Amino acid sequence: MKKTFKILIIVAFSLIISCGEDTVDYVGLGTVTGRVVMAKSFEPIANAKVSLSPSNNTVFSDADGYFIMENVEEGEYSVSATKEGYLTTFEAATVTANLEINVIFEMEIETALNRPPTTPNLVTPTDGIEEQEISVELIWESTDPEEDPITYRIEIKNDYNNEIIEVQDLTDTTYVVSDLRYGTKYFWQVAANDDINPEVLSTVSTFKTKVNPENRYFYVKKADNNNNIIYSSGYNEDDDTQENEIQLTTEDQNSWRPRKNQASNLIAFLRTANNETHLFTMNQDGSNASQVTSAVSVTGYNLNEIDYAWASNGDRLIYSHYDKLYLINKDGSGLRKIYQTSDGSFITECDWSNDESLIALKTNDITGYNVSIFTIDISGNIIDTVLSGINGAAGGLNISINNKLLLYTYDISEYQNSNNRQLDTHIFVYDFAAASVTDISTGKDDGTNDLDPRFSPNEADVIFVNTSNDGISTKSIYKMGVGDNNDRTLLFTSAVMPDWE
């Protein structure tokens, strides 16, 4: 009986062992390796978190972007790579026992799916429109799909020169561009940027400014860098207001003493070039500046007082070089000396009559005094002596169109000092036929000087500069009548060297 029981126990134990071997499966182990890199550039991404799902095994990529997971049970997995600033990337992986599987993650920055702003739509001014003012409001439209903040950049070119106007970091969809040139075609384009995507460019739109108004006044103002700038302007006599002021020269060049010639429709002026002063001409809108003199410069005593003159038909000019007077064609050819002072005194100012028979000259010594004002013919013969043997400063020559009158200025105080300060300068009209002089500065305020007079086109008025005799106060341009009515009208403030054509 005991023997039979032992046999039953052995058989039962064998059955139990046999059943255990049938229910336990063997699980193989594999390895997952790989690398995390940036999409497109394939630069390594360090410290990216690489995870297996559903096992939740986690490792981090090394400095070169590589990672390894060992002893991973065989099976199907989803492998993810995550890092702040990047979009999470997923890859499928099948792990096989005793084998290595390689997974590459190409991660994109977290804004990779961000969409750029819409292409800016240029609304105003209408493409191709003309007759625009020289101050134009630009209007455009653009939106961002994710409502990201948009900044705009405007670029404006023209068909006149290589100047480019660029305005950066705008947040509004409007911008007023000012001080444009008259009669010029402009091309403008807007770029929109959300600081995530590359900027989006609009199409190019065009507009054209209205034709340059026929401004009749020309004058000079000082720039912040102390250079002289030439302007033209109109003046509305109905309400005594300035209008259509146009800057003709730039502040990076020293340009002064404008003189308009109606026959040639050109403006002559003086400009510093290569450390010398030379005559130039330009169109009425300031374009096409062309140097006239080269071999013999314009020079003498006090460049701010030196003046020159056109021939009435606009083909030639006369100018001074110390004690010599030269004639030159407007294209720079035909230079010749037509007069030289007998005593070596400097020729500071000149004017040329409409019929070219008469030239008025003002000469002075090296101190600016010992002034003489006289006239010569084109051959250099002296005709009339208007002023000589006096103390004090004088100047401001302008011959009337019929050769009968000569404008000039003279400091009646006869004051002289090393700075050539003038204390009480008046405007006079000299009558050649009567050899008489009339003081037309009867309404001048005490302690001021009247300077740089020019006849108006109809010669009923005179345009001139008035300023305090302290030498540092504001200079302004006025007009007054030549006859009995000497009422003064302020035309332009902080302006000098007037011309009225």
Secondary structure, 3 states (H helix, E strand, C coil): CHHHHHHHHHHHHHHHHHHHHHHCCCCCEEEEEEEEEECCCCCECCCCEEEEECCCCEEECCCCCEEEEEEEECEEEEEEEECCCECCEEEEEEECCCCEEEEEEEECECCCCCCCCCCCEEEECCCCEEEECCCEEEEEECCCCCCCCCEEEEEEEECCCCCCEEEEEECCCEEEECCCCCCCEEEEEEEEECCCCCCEECCCEEEEECCCCCCCEEEEEECCCCCEEEEEEEEECCCCEEEEEEECCCCCCCEEEEEEECCCCEEEEEEEECCEEEEEEECCCCCCCEECCCCCCCECCCCCCCCCEECCCCCEEEEEECCEEEEEECCCCCCEEEEECCCCCEEEEEEECCCCCCEEEEEECCCCCCCEEEEECCCCCEEEEEECCCCCCEEEEEECCCCCEEEEEEECCCCCCCCCCCCCEEEEEEECCCCEEEECCCCCCCCEEEEEEEECCCCCEEEEEEEECCCCCCCEEEEEECCCCCCEEEEECCCEEEEEC
